[in-house]
Amino acid sequence: MASERLHLTTPEVFVIALIRDIAIIFLAIESIVIGVLLVLLLWQVRSLVLLLRDEVGPVIQSTQETADSVRTTTRFVGQRIVKPGVNALSFAAGLRQAARTLKQTTSARINTPAPASQPTDSSPTEEQHD
């Protein structure tokens, strides 16, 4: 009986064997496609690395040189133009304030009446405040 089961050639066994063979063929084709896609992916990664090394590297270096140039120019302009200008304007503002203070002091002296030695009747008394 056991030997009869091993050598069965019924339609069900044939269908199962056919499905197995088709699955093996499908998996083999799928493995080949995945291998080809993996090779293409590696090729694209290699191309990207070369692009970054050859094209982006010089751009980054040029950008760094430009930033250094801007930094140097800013320092020069600050020391040679802005700082002297601020100093001159600060000095002029100080002179203007000094002149304004002298003018107010002189005006106050001219317009101030001489101090009275005795109080006059027109000054308010305690009775007038209440």
Secondary structure, DSSP 8 states (H G I E B T S, - for coil): -HHHHHT---HHHHHHHHHHHHHHHHHHHHHHHHHHHHHHHHHHHHHHHHHIIIIIHHHHHHHHHHHHHHHHHHHHHIIIIIHHHHHHHHHHHHHHHHHHHHHHHHHHHHHS----SS--TTS--HHHH-
